[in-house]
Amino acid sequence: MLERELGIEVYASRSLGIGGKIRQLPEDFVVEEILSNGSKAETAPIEAPQVSGRGRYLVCVLVKRNWDTILAVKTIANQLGIDSERIQIAGIKDAKAVTAQHISISRTIPEQVSQIKIKNIRLHPLRFLDDKIHSGMLFGNKFHITIKAIVHSSSKIEERTENVQNELESFGGTPNFFGHQRFGTIRPVTHLVGKNLVRSEWEEAALTFLAKSSEYEHPESRQAREQLWKTENFREALHYFPHKLGYERIMLNHLAKYSRDFVGAFRRLPTKLLQLFVQAYQSYLFNRFLSQRIKLGIPLNEIQTGDQTMSVGSQKRLALPLIGFKQLLSSGVQGEIERQVLEKENVKPPNFHISTMPEISAAGGLRTAVVSINGFSMGKPSEDSANSFRRKLSLDFTLRSGSYATIVLREFMKPQYPIKAGF
């Protein structure tokens, strides 16, 4: 089961789900960013008659459809003729979605931004500021989701949705699992590569990234990976690896010349991507810790002896560790859960200091075990014109930054096959 491989092994709610599919169209998954100062990026913003303020940074709302955030920023930078480092964001948004977020661009003017013409990307200048946009400014995201292709009657959809909603309210929210996209939705291997890097298994990491295939990826990509898995011939692989697998081809170019220099091959990739591998493994371990605690029936809304906590507003909340070389394990029963998981994984916190490539080391931290679902509302089930004899349902809610809408949606949908359901 896919979710089990990602460490997501349990539900908070026991009520039956409504099934259905998400993301049949990007418009079915709308994300609007909210900053800590209350500023909300809207997908249909009201055009400001005049850009206000003074400062080095021009703050804009970026609205994108079906675009990866990093690629969108890079494409905007290319059109402006600037380095992408001059564009800052508060957080990465879903790719298969319509999203709105704040960005800041240093040393540019609204007239230059208005010249940008990129399909499915719009930029709306707001104001000048002395400070650039950064992750510390992010409060959270508002989601407007349409679940389609639901087979149940309207009354059953409403009943099941309300039952799950009531259970989650009693639970205090939803378990704060890292969502499916953290690990790669079509080919969830990011955390596996991270595990190899943490354990200094550079050859295994390279083969996992390059050659571990998934039944859900494009047949051309899958066949190329399977062929390389059998032969481990990097020079030959360059002839048949699809050009769309850009990062893989960068590594293959290096390994074609230096077939045993796996560290050197990884050094050809962006540091941010390498850090994502390690962070994905931290996320997997966190998911395992959280799943095991729920399985054992230990409450998430009651602090036990040995638990660690974080302040959320005026409240103290249970927090579990994101394992790193500086982060202490919990003690008590939770600490025993963490030690057992790490022992089974054959990894220890000091391993997250990666001496061969210190820039991708992870110090660790804490993450709340539960996330509140704010402003939850449900529309009326209606006929789904895109799927004959099916119904659709819209849900609206807001989550704090770093939490995943798909983790909320899985509670309401209980998908049997998450990838087919659009996760």
N, C-alpha and C positions, 0 to 999 in steps of 0.2 A: 504494500500500500504506500502510495507516494507520501502522504502526510507523515506516516510513521518514520520514513526515511529522513524527514526534515525535523524530527523530534516532536512533532505535533501529534500527540497520541490520544487526546481526550477532548471532550466537550464540557463546557460549563453547564449547559442546559440539557435536559433529558427529553424534552418534548420533540415530537416529530418535526422534520423540516418541510419546506414547501418545494424543494427541488428547483428546477429551472436553470437558466444560463445567464451569465453576465458578460458584458463586453461584446455582444454580437455586433454592435456598432460602437465607435469611440464615444458617441453622444450618450450611450447608456451608462457611462462612468465619468461623472463630472466632479472635478476637484478644484476647490477655491481656497487659496492660502490665506491664513489669518496671522498677522504679526502680533507681538505682545502689546503693542500700543493700540491695538484694535483695528488697524488698517486691514481691510479685506480686499484681496484681488478678485475681481469678478470676471466671469467669462464674457459678459456683455457690459463692459464698463461704460459709464457716462463720460463722454469726452469732456475734459477740462478745457474751458475757453482759453486759459493761459497757464503755462507752466509756472508754478510759484517757487519761492525760496531762493537761496543762494548756497553755493558750495561746489566742491570738486566733483561730486557724483550726481549723475542724472538717474533718478529712480523712475523705472517704468513698470507697467504691468505687461508681462509676457503671457499671451494666450496662444496655446499650441494644441493641435489636433493630431494624434497619432505620431508624435515625435518623442524620441528619447531626449531627456533634458540636456545631457552633456553634448550630444550631437547638435541640438538646437542652438545652444550657446556658441558652439564652434562655428556653425553656419552663419549666425548673426555677426560674429567677429570677422569672419571672412568678408562679408558684404561691407562692413564698416572699414575694412582694411586695417584692423587692429589685432593685437595679440589677445587670445581668449582669456588670458589672466586679468585683463582689464574689465571683465564682466563677472560680477559676483551674484550668487544666489543664496537663499536661506535654506533651501532643501530641494532634493530631487523628487520630481513628480512622476506618476505613472506614465508609461509610454502609450499604451493602447487606451487612450482616454482623451477627453477635452479638459485641459487644465489651465488655471490662471495662477500666476505667482509673481512676486516682486523680484526685480533684478536691478542692479545698479551698474552703470557704465561710467568709467572715469574718463574725464577730459573729452566729453562729446557734447553736442547740442541737439535740441529737439529736431531741428531742420535736417540733420544728418540721419536721425532715427526714422524720420518720416519717409526717407528715400528707400528704406529697406523693403524689398519685395521677395518674400519667400512663401511658397505654397503652404497653407495651413499654419502659418505663423503670423501673429499680429503683435505689434508693440504700441503701447499707449503711454507716452511720457506723462509723468505726474508732477514731479517737483525736483528741485536740487537740494542735496544734503551735504553736510561736511563728513558724514560717516557712510561707509559702504554697507550694503546689505550683507548680513552674515547669519550663521545658524543660530546664534544666541538671540536673535530677534524673533525667531519663529515660535508662535504659540501653538498652532495646530492647523488642521484642514477641515473644511466643510465638504461633505460628500453628498451628491445627489445621484442615487443609483437606481437604474431600472433593471429589474430581474425579469427576463422574458422566458417564453417556452415552458410555462408552468402548466402541468396537466390537471391540477385539481380545480374544483369549483371555487367560485369567489368566496363562499361562506367558509369553506375549509381552509383557504389561504388566510383569511382574516383570523380564524380561530387559532391556527397553528402559529401565525406570526405573533399574535397577542400572548399566547402561552409562553413562547420563547422570550418575548419582551419582559414579561412578568418574572420569569426565572432569572434573567440577567439583572433585573433591578434588585432582586433579593440577593444576588451574588455580589452586587456592588459594581457591576460593569462586566467586562469580558477578560479572560486571561490574556495578558499582554504578550502573546506569542509574536515572534518575528514571522511575517507573512511569507507566502510562497515565492513572491518575486525577489525576496532577499537572496534566494538560493539559485535563481534561474528558473523561469517557469516552464520552458519547453525542455531544457536540459539541466536539471538541478544538480550541478556538480561543483558549484562555487565553493561550498563548505568542504567538499572532499579535497579539492586542491589546497584549500587553507589548512586542512589537517596535515597534509603532506609537508607543506611549507613549515608549519610549526614544529614538526618532527624532523626537519632538515632532510626529508626524503625528496631530493630535488628531481631525480629521474622519475619517480612515481608521480610527483606533482605535474611534471611536463606531460607524461603519457596520459594522465587523467584529463588534463586540460585539452590536449590535442586529440586524443583518440578514444575517449570513453563516449560512446554514442547513446542516443535516446531514441526510443521508438516514435516519439512525437515530433522530432525535428524533420526538416526537409530531407527526402530520400537521398538526394545528391550529397548532402552533408553527412548523413548517417553512413552511407556506403564508403565515403572517403575516410571517415574515422575508423570504421571497421577494418578497412584495408590496412591502414597504418598500424592498428592494434596488432594485426597478424605479422606484419613485416618489420616494423620499427625502422623502416628505411626512409629517413627524413628527406633526403635528396629526391628520391622518387616521388614522395608525397607532394612535393611542390608542383608536379605536373598535373595532378588530378584534384588537389584541394580547391574548392570553389573560391573565387576571388572575394566573395562577400564575407568569408571568414578571415577578416583582415588581421586581427591579432594573432590568430593561429599561423598565418602565412609569415608574419614578422618573425615569429619564433622558428618556423621551419627554415627560413632563409639563413638564420644563424646556425641552426643545427646541421644544415646541409654542408656547411663548411667545417664546423667544429662539433662533431656528432656526440661528444661526451660532455660538452660545456653547457650543462642544463642551467646553472646559475647565470651564466652569460646570456642565455636565451631569454630567461625571465627578466634580466636587466633591460632588455630591449622594449619591454612593455611599460606603459605609464605607471608611475608609482601609485597613483590613486587606484588603479585596477588591482595591483598587487595587494594593497591594503584592504580592498574589498574582499579578497579571498580570505584573509586572516579574520576579518570582521564577520564574515559569513560563518566561519567555524565557531567563533565566539557565540554567534546567534544560535547555532545548532545546539551548543552545549546549554545555553540558557533555556531553550525550548525543552530540552531533556530534563533539566532541573525542575522546571515548572510542571511538566507532565507527571513526573514521578511524585511530586508533592500532592497534586490533585488526586492521583491514583490511590495514594495512601490515606486520602480523606483528611488531610491536614488543612485547616481553613486558610484562605488567602486574605480574609478580612479581619483576622485576629493575629496579633503578633505573639509568637511563641518564644520561649527562652532560647537564646542563641541566634534568633533571626536578625537580619540587618534591615534598616529602614531608610526611607528618603522622605524629605518634606515636599508635599505637593500642596501649594497654598498654605493653609494653616494646619493641614493634617499630616500626620505621620503615616506613611504607607509601607507595607511589606515590600522589600526590595531583594532581588536575587543578584548574584554577581555575574558580570560579564568577565569571564576569566582572562587575566592578563598577568604580567610579571610583577605588578605592584598591588594587585587586588587580593585581599584576604578572602578565604572561604568563610562561609557562615559557620557557626558552631551549633550544638544541639542536634536535633533530628534533621534539620535542613542541611547542616554541615555534613552529616553522614550520607545523605542523598548525593550531595555534590562529590564527596570523595569516592563513592561507589561508581558514579558515572565516569569520573576522570580515570579511575583505575581500569575500568572496562575499555576506555578509549586509549589507554596507555600514554597519557599525556599529563604534564604537571604545569602549574602556573609559570615557573621559570622558563619553560620551553617557548613562551610567547615573546621572550627576548631573543630575536633571531640574529645571532652574531654575524652570520654571513651577509645579511642584508638588513642592518639595523633600522633603516628607514621604514620598514614595514612591520617592525615590532609593535606589540599592543600592550599598553600599560594596564588596561582593564577598567572596570568601573561598576556601577550599580544600575539596575533598571527595575522600575516598579513591576510587581507581579500582576497587578490588575489595572486596567485602564477604564475610566468612566466613559460612558456613551452619552454625550450631551446633545440636547435639542432633538431627540429622536422623534420622528413622525413618519406615519405610513399613509400612503395614498389609498384610494379605493382600487381594488383589483379591476382590471378592464380587459377587453378583448385584445389579443395580440395580433395585429394585422400582419406582422412579419412572420408569424408561425401559425399556420392554420389550426383551428380548434384548440388553441392554447390561450393562456392568459398572462398578463404582465402585472407587475407591482412595483411602485416606486417607494424608495426609502430615503429619508434625509437624516443625517446625523453629523456631529462634529467630534473629532478625536484630537487629543493632544499630539504634539509633534513626536515622530518616531513610532507611532502606533499605526496599525494596518487595517484598512477598511475590509480587506478580504477575511481577516480574522473575525470581524463582526458578522460578515455575510455568511461565513460557513456555519455559524450557529443557527441562522434562520433558514439556510438552504439544506444543510446536512448533505453535501454532494457526495455521491458514491464514487464518481470519477472527476476529481477536481479540475484536471486539465481540460477535459471535454466540457466542463461546466463554465469554463472561461477564467479559471483562477491562474 
